[in-house]
């Protein structure tokens, strides 16, 4: 009996290793696909959305969007510290997150927008490079640009939805979040508006 257990364990171990390598390869392929889509959409968004910094902002009463390749985008998120821009999808789902970061909840018009993105190395994995005081910008589809500053960075349990949405103390006006490595928790970057 012992002599059969060894080879079976070796085969099972090999299959598990092969599965892990396959999953890692699939995740890298998915990341490349997302990076390509983000790049293509950003080219189109830059032709449609022209950032305008106005003294008196002409803010719409509700979120405006543009449709590109059948998907609705509400604007462009800029992270100057890491020299990266992302088109932001109007709504979120697991499938949409594979395309680009998404508005998870709220609105920049009400100072409670939460944006979710996958932890890709060229995606919201870059959030780990941000520090308190770093600038963040959101430009809507009609060109209004709102500047923010990172005021807090925290790790929130993946099941703690209230903790993600709750404003504590002085609060925040924008939250960016992604899964931590392993996916059990969320890496949340809290931002406050920079008043002119």
Secondary structure, DSSP 8 states (H G I E B T S, - for coil): -HHHHHHHHHHHHHHHHHHHHHHHHHHHHHHHHHHHHHHHHHHHHHHH---B--SS----SS---EEETTEEEEEEEEEGGGTEEEEEESS--HHHHTTS-EEEE--GGGT-EEEE----TTTGGGGGG--TT-EEEEEETTSBEEEEEEEEEEEEETT-HHHHH---TT--SEEEEEE-TTSSEEEEEEEEE---
